[in-house]
């Protein structure tokens, strides 16, 4: 921080994850060659406010957002941010020591770029011995370069944007949409340029179990199904997607075997098992959404689950 104020405002949404937030703030406090910056934590309805955790890192600002949803929390932080760059990171993530410096240098070197997203490394609870869910996420979780270069958005757990560009696009959506994908589409429609920056690195914990991974896909699929409406052609394509998803596990085996995101025969085998399980689950859910029309039910079940943390509830990208 200088007399002129912060150059970067780091915004961290938080929900019931004090230990994760403590590690996240510690990683931000250890930044090397850090530009002037501020850290804004926005609590989104935790059972206990993380006041002590934030007090451990002097200068951290703690705000509260009553309306549920990490998008709303990020919007609250952005509304009070003083920096000309807004950097978003989730409470269960750890920033590389040069994360902030990389963000500032990339924007300085590329004035035509409005939004950047960086590399996300998924970390299992037991390194070298991931569960099948964790192994699947090691291979397919947060393929940020793909999202940016193919799909035109970056996941919000590792995203930075010029504040003026954020204002042009407008705030993140609520719980009823995939906020990162929706915001990226709006940004792209306005002609904003989004770039992938490999050196802009963070780590995040893999989802811990099947329930967490099912919750993620229930939410994403409910968003997709809600967009179909009564359009027969769109519904037919959705059914074809379900068939393709169900048939995809054998096709993915070769990619898993050669992936540099997972190591060792056991971990690769676990990734095959995890991918097969979640792809079959997704296909069954997609057919169920078409037949029963229960998108609202799936979405409400996701949003209304008590005690959910951002690790589970973050509106993550459609990977895997």
C-alpha positions as a Markdown table, in Angstrom:
| # | Residue | x | y | z |
|---|---|---|---|---|
| 1 | Unk | 0.0 | 0.0 | 0.0 |
| 2 | Unk | 1.2 | 3.5 | -0.9 |
| 3 | Unk | -0.1 | 7.0 | -0.3 |
| 4 | Unk | -1.7 | 6.7 | -3.7 |
| 5 | Unk | -3.6 | 3.6 | -2.6 |
| 6 | Unk | -3.4 | 0.0 | -3.8 |
| 7 | Unk | -2.7 | -1.0 | -7.3 |
| 8 | Unk | -4.4 | -4.4 | -6.9 |
| 9 | Unk | -7.5 | -5.3 | -4.8 |
| 10 | Unk | -7.5 | -9.0 | -3.9 |
| 11 | Unk | -11.1 | -10.3 | -3.3 |
| 12 | Unk | -11.6 | -13.5 | -1.3 |
| 13 | Unk | -15.1 | -14.9 | -0.9 |
| 14 | Unk | -15.4 | -17.1 | 2.2 |
| 15 | Unk | -17.9 | -19.5 | 3.7 |
| 16 | Unk | -17.2 | -21.8 | 6.7 |
| 17 | Unk | -13.6 | -22.5 | 5.9 |
| 18 | Unk | -11.5 | -20.7 | 8.5 |
| 19 | Unk | -8.5 | -23.0 | 8.1 |
| 20 | Unk | -8.5 | -22.7 | 4.3 |
| 21 | Unk | -8.8 | -18.9 | 4.6 |
| 22 | Unk | -5.9 | -18.7 | 7.1 |
| 23 | Unk | -3.6 | -20.6 | 4.6 |
| 24 | Unk | -4.9 | -18.4 | 1.7 |
| 25 | Unk | -4.2 | -15.2 | 3.6 |
| 26 | Unk | -0.8 | -16.5 | 4.6 |
| 27 | Unk | 0.1 | -17.2 | 1.0 |
| 28 | Unk | -0.9 | -13.6 | 0.1 |
| 29 | Unk | 1.2 | -12.2 | 3.0 |
| 30 | Unk | 4.3 | -14.1 | 1.6 |
| 31 | Unk | 4.2 | -12.5 | -1.9 |
| 32 | Unk | 7.6 | -11.7 | -3.3 |
| 33 | Unk | 8.1 | -8.2 | -4.9 |
| 34 | Unk | 4.4 | -7.5 | -4.3 |
| 35 | Unk | 2.9 | -4.4 | -5.8 |
| 36 | Unk | 0.8 | -2.1 | -3.5 |
| 37 | Unk | -2.4 | -4.1 | -2.8 |
| 38 | Unk | -5.3 | -4.6 | -0.4 |
| 39 | Unk | -7.0 | -7.9 | 0.6 |
| 40 | Unk | -10.7 | -7.9 | 1.0 |
| 41 | Unk | -12.4 | -11.0 | 2.5 |
| 42 | Unk | -16.2 | -11.1 | 2.0 |
| 43 | Unk | -17.9 | -13.6 | 4.3 |
| 44 | Unk | -21.1 | -15.1 | 2.7 |
| 45 | Unk | -23.0 | -16.4 | 5.8 |
| 46 | Unk | -20.5 | -18.4 | 7.8 |
| 47 | Unk | -21.7 | -19.9 | 11.1 |
| 48 | Unk | -18.8 | -17.9 | 12.7 |
| 49 | Unk | -17.2 | -14.9 | 11.2 |
| 50 | Unk | -13.5 | -15.3 | 10.5 |
| 51 | Unk | -12.6 | -12.2 | 12.5 |
| 52 | Unk | -9.6 | -13.8 | 14.2 |
| 53 | Unk | -8.3 | -15.3 | 11.0 |
| 54 | Unk | -8.4 | -11.9 | 9.3 |
| 55 | Unk | -6.9 | -10.1 | 12.3 |
| 56 | Unk | -3.8 | -12.4 | 12.0 |
| 57 | Unk | -2.9 | -10.6 | 8.7 |
| 58 | Unk | -2.7 | -6.9 | 9.4 |
| 59 | Unk | -4.6 | -4.8 | 6.9 |
| 60 | Unk | -7.0 | -7.5 | 5.8 |
| 61 | Unk | -10.5 | -6.1 | 5.4 |
| 62 | Unk | -13.5 | -8.3 | 6.4 |
| 63 | Unk | -16.9 | -7.6 | 4.9 |
| 64 | Unk | -20.2 | -9.5 | 5.1 |
| 65 | Unk | -22.6 | -10.3 | 2.2 |
| 66 | Unk | -26.0 | -11.5 | 3.3 |
| 67 | Unk | -27.2 | -12.7 | -0.1 |
| 68 | Unk | -26.0 | -16.3 | -0.6 |
| 69 | Unk | -23.6 | -17.1 | -3.5 |
| 70 | Unk | -19.9 | -16.5 | -4.0 |
| 71 | Unk | -20.7 | -14.3 | -7.0 |
| 72 | Unk | -22.6 | -11.9 | -4.8 |
| 73 | Unk | -19.7 | -11.9 | -2.3 |
| 74 | Unk | -17.2 | -11.1 | -5.1 |
| 75 | Unk | -19.5 | -8.3 | -6.3 |
| 76 | Unk | -19.5 | -6.8 | -2.8 |
| 77 | Unk | -15.8 | -6.9 | -2.7 |
| 78 | Unk | -15.4 | -5.3 | -6.1 |
| 79 | Unk | -17.8 | -2.5 | -5.2 |
| 80 | Unk | -15.6 | -1.3 | -2.4 |
| 81 | Unk | -12.2 | -2.1 | -4.0 |
| 82 | Unk | -9.8 | 0.7 | -4.5 |
| 83 | Unk | -7.3 | -1.0 | -6.9 |
| 84 | Unk | -7.3 | -0.5 | -10.6 |
| 85 | Unk | -6.9 | -4.3 | -10.9 |
| 86 | Unk | -9.3 | -6.7 | -9.3 |
| 87 | Unk | -7.8 | -10.1 | -8.5 |
| 88 | Unk | -10.1 | -13.0 | -7.4 |
| 89 | Unk | -9.0 | -16.0 | -5.5 |
| 90 | Unk | -11.0 | -18.5 | -3.4 |
| 91 | Unk | -10.6 | -19.1 | 0.3 |
| 92 | Unk | -9.4 | -22.7 | -0.1 |
| 93 | Unk | -6.7 | -21.7 | -2.6 |
| 94 | Unk | -3.0 | -20.8 | -2.1 |
| 95 | Unk | -1.3 | -18.2 | -4.3 |
| 96 | Unk | 2.2 | -18.7 | -5.7 |
| 97 | Unk | 4.7 | -16.3 | -4.2 |
| 98 | Unk | 4.8 | -14.2 | -7.4 |
| 99 | Unk | 1.1 | -14.4 | -8.1 |
| 100 | Unk | 0.5 | -10.6 | -7.6 |
| 101 | Unk | 3.7 | -9.6 | -9.3 |
| 102 | Unk | 2.8 | -11.8 | -12.3 |
| 103 | Unk | -0.7 | -10.2 | -12.6 |
| 104 | Unk | 0.6 | -6.7 | -12.6 |
| 105 | Unk | 3.5 | -7.4 | -15.0 |
| 106 | Unk | 1.2 | -9.2 | -17.5 |
| 107 | Unk | -1.3 | -6.3 | -17.6 |
| 108 | Unk | 1.6 | -3.8 | -18.0 |
| 109 | Unk | 3.1 | -5.8 | -20.8 |
| 110 | Unk | -0.2 | -6.3 | -22.6 |
| 111 | Unk | -2.4 | -3.1 | -22.5 |
| 112 | Unk | -4.8 | -4.7 | -24.9 |
| 113 | Unk | -5.7 | -7.5 | -22.5 |
| 114 | Unk | -8.6 | -6.9 | -20.1 |
| 115 | Unk | -8.9 | -10.2 | -18.2 |
| 116 | Unk | -6.4 | -12.9 | -17.3 |
| 117 | Unk | -6.7 | -16.4 | -15.8 |
| 118 | Unk | -3.8 | -18.6 | -14.7 |
| 119 | Unk | -2.8 | -22.1 | -13.9 |
| 120 | Unk | -4.6 | -24.0 | -11.2 |
| 121 | Unk | -2.9 | -27.1 | -9.7 |
| 122 | Unk | -5.2 | -29.5 | -7.9 |
| 123 | Unk | -3.8 | -31.1 | -4.7 |
| 124 | Unk | -5.0 | -34.4 | -3.2 |
| 125 | Unk | -5.1 | -34.9 | 0.6 |
| 126 | Unk | -2.5 | -37.6 | 0.4 |
| 127 | Unk | 0.1 | -36.7 | -2.3 |
| 128 | Unk | 0.9 | -39.8 | -4.4 |
| 129 | Unk | -2.2 | -41.7 | -3.2 |
| 130 | Unk | -5.3 | -39.8 | -4.5 |
| 131 | Unk | -8.8 | -41.2 | -4.2 |
| 132 | Unk | -10.6 | -41.9 | -7.5 |
| 133 | Unk | -12.4 | -38.6 | -7.2 |
| 134 | Unk | -9.2 | -36.7 | -6.5 |
| 135 | Unk | -7.3 | -38.6 | -9.3 |
| 136 | Unk | -10.1 | -37.6 | -11.7 |
| 137 | Unk | -9.8 | -34.0 | -10.6 |
| 138 | Unk | -6.0 | -34.1 | -11.0 |
| 139 | Unk | -6.5 | -34.9 | -14.7 |
| 140 | Unk | -9.6 | -32.9 | -15.6 |
| 141 | Unk | -9.9 | -30.2 | -12.9 |
| 142 | Unk | -9.5 | -26.6 | -13.9 |
| 143 | Unk | -8.0 | -26.8 | -17.3 |
| 144 | Unk | -7.7 | -23.1 | -17.4 |
| 145 | Unk | -5.9 | -22.7 | -20.7 |
| 146 | Unk | -8.7 | -24.7 | -22.4 |
| 147 | Unk | -11.4 | -22.5 | -20.8 |
| 148 | Unk | -9.7 | -19.3 | -21.9 |
| 149 | Unk | -8.6 | -20.2 | -25.4 |
| 150 | Unk | -11.5 | -22.4 | -26.4 |
| 151 | Unk | -14.4 | -21.3 | -24.3 |
| 152 | Unk | -13.7 | -17.6 | -23.7 |
| 153 | Unk | -13.8 | -17.4 | -20.0 |
| 154 | Unk | -11.6 | -18.1 | -16.9 |
| 155 | Unk | -12.7 | -19.7 | -13.7 |
| 156 | Unk | -13.1 | -17.1 | -10.9 |
| 157 | Unk | -10.8 | -18.9 | -8.4 |
| 158 | Unk | -7.8 | -17.5 | -10.3 |
| 159 | Unk | -8.9 | -14.5 | -12.3 |
| 160 | Unk | -7.8 | -10.9 | -12.6 |
| 161 | Unk | -9.5 | -8.0 | -14.5 |
| 162 | Unk | -9.0 | -4.3 | -15.0 |
| 163 | Unk | -11.5 | -2.6 | -12.8 |
| 164 | Unk | -12.8 | -0.5 | -15.7 |
| 165 | Unk | -13.4 | -3.7 | -17.7 |
| 166 | Unk | -15.2 | -5.2 | -14.8 |
| 167 | Unk | -17.5 | -2.2 | -14.7 |
| 168 | Unk | -18.2 | -2.5 | -18.4 |
| 169 | Unk | -19.2 | -6.1 | -18.2 |
| 170 | Unk | -21.1 | -5.8 | -14.9 |
| 171 | Unk | -21.3 | -7.9 | -11.8 |
| 172 | Unk | -21.2 | -11.7 | -11.5 |
| 173 | Unk | -24.5 | -13.5 | -11.6 |
| 174 | Unk | -26.2 | -15.3 | -8.7 |
| 175 | Unk | -26.6 | -18.9 | -7.8 |
| 176 | Unk | -28.9 | -19.7 | -10.7 |
| 177 | Unk | -26.1 | -19.6 | -13.3 |
| 178 | Unk | -22.5 | -20.7 | -13.7 |
| 179 | Unk | -21.1 | -17.3 | -12.8 |
| 180 | Unk | -17.6 | -17.6 | -14.4 |
| 181 | Unk | -18.9 | -18.9 | -17.7 |
| 182 | Unk | -21.7 | -16.3 | -17.8 |
| 183 | Unk | -19.4 | -13.4 | -17.0 |
| 184 | Unk | -16.9 | -14.6 | -19.6 |
| 185 | Unk | -19.5 | -14.8 | -22.3 |
| 186 | Unk | -20.7 | -11.3 | -21.5 |
| 187 | Unk | -17.1 | -10.0 | -21.6 |
| 188 | Unk | -16.4 | -11.7 | -24.9 |
| 189 | Unk | -19.6 | -10.3 | -26.4 |
| 190 | Unk | -18.4 | -6.8 | -25.5 |
| 191 | Unk | -15.1 | -7.5 | -27.3 |
| 192 | Unk | -12.9 | -7.7 | -24.2 |
| 193 | Unk | -9.8 | -9.8 | -24.6 |
| 194 | Unk | -9.2 | -12.7 | -22.1 |
| 195 | Unk | -5.7 | -14.2 | -21.9 |
| 196 | Unk | -4.2 | -17.3 | -20.2 |
| 197 | Unk | -1.1 | -16.7 | -18.1 |
| 198 | Unk | 0.8 | -19.8 | -17.2 |
| 199 | Unk | 2.9 | -18.2 | -14.5 |
| 200 | Unk | -0.1 | -16.9 | -12.7 |
| 201 | Unk | -0.3 | -19.9 | -10.4 |
| 202 | Unk | -2.4 | -21.1 | -7.5 |
| 203 | Unk | -3.1 | -24.5 | -5.9 |
| 204 | Unk | -6.4 | -25.7 | -4.6 |
| 205 | Unk | -7.7 | -28.8 | -2.8 |
| 206 | Unk | -9.3 | -31.5 | -4.8 |
| 207 | Unk | -13.0 | -32.2 | -4.0 |
| 208 | Unk | -12.9 | -34.7 | -1.1 |
| 209 | Unk | -15.5 | -37.2 | -2.1 |
| 210 | Unk | -18.2 | -38.4 | -4.5 |
| 211 | Unk | -20.9 | -36.2 | -2.8 |
| 212 | Unk | -18.9 | -33.0 | -3.5 |
| 213 | Unk | -18.3 | -34.0 | -7.2 |
| 214 | Unk | -22.0 | -34.9 | -7.6 |
| 215 | Unk | -23.0 | -31.6 | -6.2 |
| 216 | Unk | -20.8 | -29.8 | -8.7 |
| 217 | Unk | -22.3 | -31.5 | -11.7 |
| 218 | Unk | -25.9 | -31.3 | -10.4 |
| 219 | Unk | -25.5 | -27.6 | -10.3 |
| 220 | Unk | -23.8 | -27.3 | -13.7 |
| 221 | Unk | -26.3 | -29.6 | -15.4 |
| 222 | Unk | -29.2 | -27.8 | -13.9 |
| 223 | Unk | -27.9 | -24.5 | -15.4 |
| 224 | Unk | -27.5 | -26.2 | -18.8 |
| 225 | Unk | -31.0 | -27.8 | -18.7 |
| 226 | Unk | -32.7 | -24.6 | -17.6 |
| 227 | Unk | -31.4 | -22.9 | -20.7 |
| 228 | Unk | -33.0 | -25.5 | -23.0 |
| 229 | Unk | -36.6 | -24.5 | -22.3 |
| 230 | Unk | -39.0 | -26.1 | -24.8 |
| 231 | Unk | -36.6 | -25.9 | -27.7 |
| 232 | Unk | -36.9 | -29.3 | -29.3 |
| 233 | Unk | -33.6 | -29.0 | -31.2 |
| 234 | Unk | -31.7 | -27.9 | -28.1 |
| 235 | Unk | -33.2 | -30.8 | -26.1 |
| 236 | Unk | -32.2 | -33.2 | -28.8 |
| 237 | Unk | -28.6 | -32.0 | -28.7 |
| 238 | Unk | -28.7 | -32.3 | -25.0 |
| 239 | Unk | -29.7 | -35.9 | -25.3 |
| 240 | Unk | -27.0 | -36.6 | -27.8 |
| 241 | Unk | -24.5 | -35.0 | -25.4 |
| 242 | Unk | -25.7 | -37.4 | -22.7 |
| 243 | Unk | -25.1 | -40.3 | -25.0 |
| 244 | Unk | -21.6 | -39.0 | -25.9 |
| 245 | Unk | -20.8 | -38.5 | -22.2 |
| 246 | Unk | -21.8 | -42.1 | -21.4 |
| 247 | Unk | -19.7 | -43.4 | -24.2 |
| 248 | Unk | -16.6 | -41.3 | -23.4 |
| 249 | Unk | -14.7 | -43.1 | -20.6 |
| 250 | Unk | -12.9 | -45.6 | -22.9 |
| 251 | Unk | -11.9 | -42.7 | -25.1 |
| 252 | Unk | -10.4 | -40.9 | -22.1 |
| 253 | Unk | -8.2 | -43.8 | -21.0 |
| 254 | Unk | -5.3 | -42.9 | -23.4 |
| 255 | Unk | -5.3 | -39.3 | -22.3 |
| 256 | Unk | -5.2 | -40.3 | -18.7 |
| 257 | Unk | -2.3 | -42.7 | -19.4 |
| 258 | Unk | -0.2 | -40.0 | -20.9 |
| 259 | Unk | -1.3 | -37.0 | -18.8 |
| 260 | Unk | 1.4 | -35.1 | -17.0 |
| 261 | Unk | -1.1 | -34.1 | -14.3 |
| 262 | Unk | -1.0 | -37.4 | -12.6 |
| 263 | Unk | 1.8 | -39.8 | -11.8 |
| 264 | Unk | 2.1 | -43.6 | -11.2 |
| 265 | Unk | 0.1 | -46.6 | -12.3 |
| 266 | Unk | -2.2 | -46.5 | -9.2 |
| 267 | Unk | -3.1 | -42.9 | -9.6 |
| 268 | Unk | -3.8 | -43.3 | -13.3 |
| 269 | Unk | -6.0 | -46.3 | -12.6 |
| 270 | Unk | -7.9 | -44.3 | -9.9 |
| 271 | Unk | -8.4 | -41.6 | -12.5 |
| 272 | Unk | -9.9 | -44.1 | -14.9 |
| 273 | Unk | -12.3 | -45.3 | -12.2 |
| 274 | Unk | -13.2 | -41.8 | -11.2 |
| 275 | Unk | -13.8 | -40.6 | -14.7 |
| 276 | Unk | -15.9 | -43.6 | -15.6 |
| 277 | Unk | -18.0 | -43.2 | -12.5 |
| 278 | Unk | -18.6 | -39.4 | -12.9 |
| 279 | Unk | -19.3 | -39.6 | -16.7 |
| 280 | Unk | -21.9 | -42.3 | -16.2 |
| 281 | Unk | -23.5 | -40.3 | -13.4 |
| 282 | Unk | -23.6 | -37.2 | -15.6 |
| 283 | Unk | -25.2 | -39.0 | -18.4 |
| 284 | Unk | -27.9 | -40.4 | -16.1 |
| 285 | Unk | -28.6 | -37.0 | -14.7 |
| 286 | Unk | -28.8 | -35.4 | -18.1 |
| 287 | Unk | -31.4 | -37.9 | -19.2 |
| 288 | Unk | -33.3 | -37.4 | -15.9 |
| 289 | Unk | -33.4 | -33.7 | -16.5 |
| 290 | Unk | -34.9 | -34.2 | -19.9 |
| 291 | Unk | -37.5 | -36.7 | -18.8 |
| 292 | Unk | -38.4 | -35.3 | -15.4 |
| 293 | Unk | -37.6 | -31.6 | -16.0 |
| 294 | Unk | -36.1 | -31.4 | -12.5 |
| 295 | Unk | -33.5 | -28.6 | -13.1 |
| 296 | Unk | -35.0 | -26.4 | -10.4 |
| 297 | Unk | -35.0 | -29.4 | -8.0 |
| 298 | Unk | -31.3 | -30.1 | -8.6 |
| 299 | Unk | -30.4 | -26.4 | -8.4 |
| 300 | Unk | -32.3 | -25.9 | -5.2 |
| 301 | Unk | -30.8 | -28.9 | -3.6 |
| 302 | Unk | -27.4 | -27.6 | -4.3 |
| 303 | Unk | -28.1 | -24.1 | -3.1 |
| 304 | Unk | -30.0 | -25.0 | -0.1 |
| 305 | Unk | -27.7 | -27.6 | 1.4 |
| 306 | Unk | -26.8 | -26.5 | 4.9 |
| 307 | Unk | -23.2 | -26.0 | 6.0 |
| 308 | Unk | -21.8 | -26.1 | 2.5 |
| 309 | Unk | -18.3 | -24.6 | 2.1 |
| 310 | Unk | -16.9 | -22.8 | -0.9 |
| 311 | Unk | -14.8 | -25.9 | -1.7 |
| 312 | Unk | -18.1 | -27.6 | -2.5 |
| 313 | Unk | -20.2 | -24.7 | -3.5 |
| 314 | Unk | -17.9 | -22.7 | -5.8 |
| 315 | Unk | -19.6 | -22.5 | -9.2 |
| 316 | Unk | -16.7 | -24.2 | -10.9 |
| 317 | Unk | -16.0 | -24.7 | -14.5 |
| 318 | Unk | -17.4 | -27.6 | -16.5 |
| 319 | Unk | -14.4 | -29.9 | -16.5 |
| 320 | Unk | -14.2 | -33.7 | -16.5 |
